[in-house]
Amino acid sequence: MIGGMEVTLGLVVTCAVLAASERATRRRKAEFRHTYGTYEGFRRAVDEGRVRSVRRDRGEVAAIKAVRDRHPGVSLRLAKRYVQEL
């Protein structure tokens, strides 16, 4: 049986991890807005031909990775959206 101290410690650690995750998400979103402004600004910054080539030769997952490698402030969700909209 788990004691009260272990449960409390578990809750404190969980809360700390969630808080750090939320701060990282806010920071990433602020960086995206500062760099690109909007999703359309991001689309204009991406080398569409290169991403199409990677998708054709190596698949969608590789194309998403290529987008994120070149634009590290972009979330996985937006990189995936961009590749799927090509």
Backbone as JSON Lines, residues from 0, in Angstrom:
{"i":0,"aa":"M","n":[0.84,-1.18,0.0],"ca":[0.0,0.0,0.0],"c":[0.89,1.25,0.0]}
{"i":1,"aa":"I","n":[0.49,2.22,-0.75],"ca":[1.26,3.45,-0.86],"c":[0.87,4.38,0.28]}
{"i":2,"aa":"G","n":[1.89,4.97,0.92],"ca":[1.64,5.87,2.03],"c":[1.3,7.26,1.54]}
{"i":3,"aa":"G","n":[0.85,8.09,2.47],"ca":[0.45,9.47,2.15],"c":[1.59,10.31,1.6]}
{"i":4,"aa":"M","n":[2.81,10.09,2.11],"ca":[3.96,10.86,1.66],"c":[4.28,10.56,0.19]}
{"i":5,"aa":"E","n":[4.2,9.3,-0.22],"ca":[4.48,8.92,-1.6],"c":[3.44,9.53,-2.56]}
{"i":6,"aa":"V","n":[2.2,9.51,-2.14],"ca":[1.13,10.09,-2.97],"c":[1.35,11.58,-3.13]}
{"i":7,"aa":"T","n":[1.67,12.26,-2.04],"ca":[1.92,13.7,-2.09],"c":[3.1,14.01,-3.0]}
{"i":8,"aa":"L","n":[4.18,13.25,-2.86],"ca":[5.35,13.46,-3.7],"c":[5.0,13.23,-5.17]}
{"i":9,"aa":"G","n":[4.22,12.21,-5.45],"ca":[3.79,11.94,-6.82],"c":[2.99,13.09,-7.4]}
{"i":10,"aa":"L","n":[2.1,13.65,-6.61],"ca":[1.3,14.78,-7.08],"c":[2.16,16.02,-7.34]}
{"i":11,"aa":"V","n":[3.13,16.27,-6.48],"ca":[4.01,17.42,-6.64],"c":[4.82,17.27,-7.92]}
{"i":12,"aa":"V","n":[5.37,16.09,-8.16],"ca":[6.16,15.85,-9.37],"c":[5.29,16.0,-10.61]}
{"i":13,"aa":"T","n":[4.1,15.45,-10.58],"ca":[3.18,15.55,-11.72],"c":[2.84,17.01,-12.02]}
{"i":14,"aa":"C","n":[2.55,17.78,-11.0],"ca":[2.23,19.21,-11.19],"c":[3.43,19.97,-11.76]}
{"i":15,"aa":"A","n":[4.62,19.66,-11.29],"ca":[5.83,20.33,-11.8],"c":[6.05,20.01,-13.27]}
{"i":16,"aa":"V","n":[5.86,18.77,-13.65],"ca":[6.03,18.38,-15.05],"c":[4.99,19.07,-15.93]}
{"i":17,"aa":"L","n":[3.76,19.12,-15.49],"ca":[2.71,19.8,-16.26],"c":[2.99,21.29,-16.41]}
{"i":18,"aa":"A","n":[3.45,21.92,-15.37],"ca":[3.77,23.35,-15.43],"c":[4.9,23.62,-16.39]}
{"i":19,"aa":"A","n":[5.93,22.79,-16.37],"ca":[7.06,22.95,-17.29],"c":[6.61,22.74,-18.73]}
{"i":20,"aa":"S","n":[5.74,21.79,-18.95],"ca":[5.22,21.52,-20.29],"c":[4.41,22.71,-20.82]}
{"i":21,"aa":"E","n":[3.59,23.28,-19.96],"ca":[2.79,24.45,-20.37],"c":[3.68,25.65,-20.7]}
{"i":22,"aa":"R","n":[4.73,25.85,-19.91],"ca":[5.67,26.96,-20.2],"c":[6.35,26.75,-21.54]}
{"i":23,"aa":"A","n":[6.77,25.52,-21.82],"ca":[7.43,25.22,-23.09],"c":[6.48,25.45,-24.26]}
{"i":24,"aa":"T","n":[5.23,25.07,-24.11],"ca":[4.24,25.27,-25.18],"c":[4.01,26.75,-25.42]}
{"i":25,"aa":"R","n":[3.88,27.54,-24.37],"ca":[3.71,28.99,-24.53],"c":[4.92,29.61,-25.21]}
{"i":26,"aa":"R","n":[6.1,29.19,-24.81],"ca":[7.33,29.72,-25.4],"c":[7.42,29.37,-26.9]}
{"i":27,"aa":"R","n":[7.08,28.12,-27.26],"ca":[7.11,27.7,-28.66],"c":[6.11,28.49,-29.5]}
{"i":28,"aa":"K","n":[4.91,28.71,-28.96],"ca":[3.9,29.48,-29.68],"c":[4.32,30.93,-29.86]}
{"i":29,"aa":"A","n":[4.93,31.51,-28.84],"ca":[5.41,32.89,-28.95],"c":[6.51,32.99,-29.99]}
{"i":30,"aa":"E","n":[7.41,32.01,-30.01],"ca":[8.49,32.0,-31.0],"c":[7.91,31.89,-32.42]}
{"i":31,"aa":"F","n":[6.9,31.05,-32.58],"ca":[6.26,30.89,-33.89],"c":[5.65,32.21,-34.34]}
{"i":32,"aa":"R","n":[4.9,32.87,-33.46],"ca":[4.27,34.16,-33.81],"c":[5.31,35.2,-34.15]}
{"i":33,"aa":"H","n":[6.42,35.22,-33.4],"ca":[7.48,36.2,-33.66],"c":[8.17,35.93,-35.0]}
{"i":34,"aa":"T","n":[8.39,34.67,-35.32],"ca":[9.12,34.3,-36.54],"c":[8.25,34.38,-37.78]}
{"i":35,"aa":"Y","n":[7.03,33.84,-37.72],"ca":[6.19,33.71,-38.91],"c":[4.94,34.57,-38.89]}
{"i":36,"aa":"G","n":[4.49,34.96,-37.73],"ca":[3.26,35.73,-37.62],"c":[2.02,34.87,-37.66]}
{"i":37,"aa":"T","n":[1.8,34.23,-38.78],"ca":[0.61,33.39,-38.97],"c":[1.02,32.09,-39.67]}
{"i":38,"aa":"Y","n":[0.06,31.19,-39.81],"ca":[0.31,29.95,-40.54],"c":[0.67,30.26,-41.99]}
{"i":39,"aa":"E","n":[0.02,31.26,-42.58],"ca":[0.34,31.64,-43.96],"c":[1.77,32.15,-44.07]}
{"i":40,"aa":"G","n":[2.23,32.89,-43.08],"ca":[3.62,33.33,-43.07],"c":[4.57,32.16,-43.0]}
{"i":41,"aa":"F","n":[4.22,31.16,-42.23],"ca":[5.02,29.94,-42.15],"c":[5.04,29.24,-43.5]}
{"i":42,"aa":"R","n":[3.88,29.12,-44.13],"ca":[3.81,28.45,-45.45],"c":[4.72,29.13,-46.46]}
{"i":43,"aa":"R","n":[4.77,30.47,-46.44],"ca":[5.62,31.2,-47.38],"c":[7.11,30.95,-47.12]}
{"i":44,"aa":"A","n":[7.46,30.64,-45.86],"ca":[8.86,30.45,-45.51],"c":[9.4,29.06,-45.85]}
{"i":45,"aa":"V","n":[8.5,28.1,-46.07],"ca":[8.92,26.72,-46.32],"c":[9.26,26.53,-47.8]}
{"i":46,"aa":"D","n":[10.32,25.77,-48.05],"ca":[10.71,25.42,-49.42],"c":[9.8,24.28,-49.9]}
{"i":47,"aa":"E","n":[8.72,24.67,-50.55],"ca":[7.69,23.69,-50.94],"c":[8.24,22.61,-51.85]}
{"i":48,"aa":"G","n":[9.08,22.98,-52.81],"ca":[9.65,22.0,-53.73],"c":[10.46,20.93,-53.01]}
{"i":49,"aa":"R","n":[11.25,21.36,-52.05],"ca":[12.06,20.4,-51.29],"c":[11.17,19.45,-50.5]}
{"i":50,"aa":"V","n":[10.13,19.99,-49.86],"ca":[9.24,19.14,-49.06],"c":[8.48,18.17,-49.96]}
{"i":51,"aa":"R","n":[8.03,18.63,-51.11],"ca":[7.36,17.72,-52.05],"c":[8.29,16.6,-52.49]}
{"i":52,"aa":"S","n":[9.54,16.95,-52.75],"ca":[10.52,15.96,-53.17],"c":[10.76,14.91,-52.09]}
{"i":53,"aa":"V","n":[10.91,15.36,-50.86],"ca":[11.12,14.43,-49.75],"c":[9.89,13.54,-49.59]}
{"i":54,"aa":"R","n":[8.72,14.12,-49.68],"ca":[7.48,13.32,-49.54],"c":[7.39,12.27,-50.64]}
{"i":55,"aa":"R","n":[7.7,12.67,-51.84],"ca":[7.64,11.74,-52.98],"c":[8.66,10.61,-52.83]}
{"i":56,"aa":"D","n":[9.9,10.96,-52.43],"ca":[10.97,9.97,-52.39],"c":[10.99,9.13,-51.12]}
{"i":57,"aa":"R","n":[10.65,9.73,-49.98],"ca":[10.81,9.02,-48.71],"c":[9.55,8.92,-47.87]}
{"i":58,"aa":"G","n":[8.46,9.55,-48.3],"ca":[7.2,9.42,-47.59],"c":[6.83,10.63,-46.75]}
{"i":59,"aa":"E","n":[5.59,10.59,-46.27],"ca":[5.02,11.72,-45.53],"c":[5.71,11.98,-44.2]}
{"i":60,"aa":"V","n":[6.06,10.93,-43.48],"ca":[6.72,11.11,-42.18],"c":[8.06,11.81,-42.37]}
{"i":61,"aa":"A","n":[8.83,11.39,-43.38],"ca":[10.13,12.02,-43.65],"c":[9.94,13.49,-44.04]}
{"i":62,"aa":"A","n":[8.88,13.79,-44.78],"ca":[8.61,15.17,-45.18],"c":[8.27,16.03,-43.96]}
{"i":63,"aa":"I","n":[7.49,15.49,-43.05],"ca":[7.16,16.22,-41.82],"c":[8.43,16.47,-41.02]}
{"i":64,"aa":"K","n":[9.27,15.47,-40.92],"ca":[10.55,15.63,-40.2],"c":[11.42,16.68,-40.89]}
{"i":65,"aa":"A","n":[11.43,16.7,-42.22],"ca":[12.22,17.69,-42.95],"c":[11.74,19.11,-42.64]}
{"i":66,"aa":"V","n":[10.42,19.29,-42.57],"ca":[9.86,20.6,-42.24],"c":[10.3,21.01,-40.84]}
{"i":67,"aa":"R","n":[10.19,20.09,-39.89],"ca":[10.55,20.42,-38.5],"c":[12.04,20.61,-38.32]}
{"i":68,"aa":"D","n":[12.85,19.9,-39.09],"ca":[14.31,20.1,-39.02],"c":[14.69,21.49,-39.51]}
{"i":69,"aa":"R","n":[14.05,21.94,-40.58],"ca":[14.36,23.26,-41.14],"c":[13.71,24.39,-40.36]}
{"i":70,"aa":"H","n":[12.58,24.1,-39.71],"ca":[11.81,25.11,-38.96],"c":[11.51,24.55,-37.56]}
{"i":71,"aa":"P","n":[12.5,24.55,-36.66],"ca":[12.34,23.88,-35.36],"c":[11.27,24.46,-34.44]}
{"i":72,"aa":"G","n":[10.84,25.69,-34.65],"ca":[9.82,26.28,-33.79],"c":[8.41,25.86,-34.16]}
{"i":73,"aa":"V","n":[8.27,25.05,-35.19],"ca":[6.94,24.65,-35.69],"c":[6.51,23.36,-34.99]}
{"i":74,"aa":"S","n":[5.26,23.33,-34.56],"ca":[4.74,22.15,-33.87],"c":[4.57,20.99,-34.85]}
{"i":75,"aa":"L","n":[4.52,19.8,-34.31],"ca":[4.28,18.61,-35.12],"c":[2.95,18.74,-35.85]}
{"i":76,"aa":"R","n":[1.95,19.26,-35.17],"ca":[0.62,19.4,-35.77],"c":[0.66,20.31,-37.0]}
{"i":77,"aa":"L","n":[1.35,21.44,-36.91],"ca":[1.41,22.35,-38.05],"c":[2.27,21.79,-39.18]}
{"i":78,"aa":"A","n":[3.36,21.12,-38.84],"ca":[4.19,20.51,-39.88],"c":[3.4,19.44,-40.63]}
{"i":79,"aa":"K","n":[2.65,18.64,-39.91],"ca":[1.83,17.6,-40.53],"c":[0.76,18.23,-41.41]}
{"i":80,"aa":"R","n":[0.1,19.27,-40.9],"ca":[-0.92,19.97,-41.69],"c":[-0.33,20.49,-42.99]}
{"i":81,"aa":"Y","n":[0.84,21.11,-42.89],"ca":[1.48,21.66,-44.09],"c":[1.74,20.56,-45.13]}
{"i":82,"aa":"V","n":[2.33,19.47,-44.7],"ca":[2.66,18.38,-45.63],"c":[1.39,17.79,-46.24]}
{"i":83,"aa":"Q","n":[0.36,17.61,-45.45],"ca":[-0.88,17.03,-45.97],"c":[-1.6,17.97,-46.92]}
{"i":84,"aa":"E","n":[-1.4,19.29,-46.79],"ca":[-2.07,20.24,-47.67],"c":[-1.36,20.43,-49.01]}
{"i":85,"aa":"L","n":[-0.16,19.87,-49.13],"ca":[0.57,20.0,-50.41],"c":[-0.1,19.23,-51.52]}
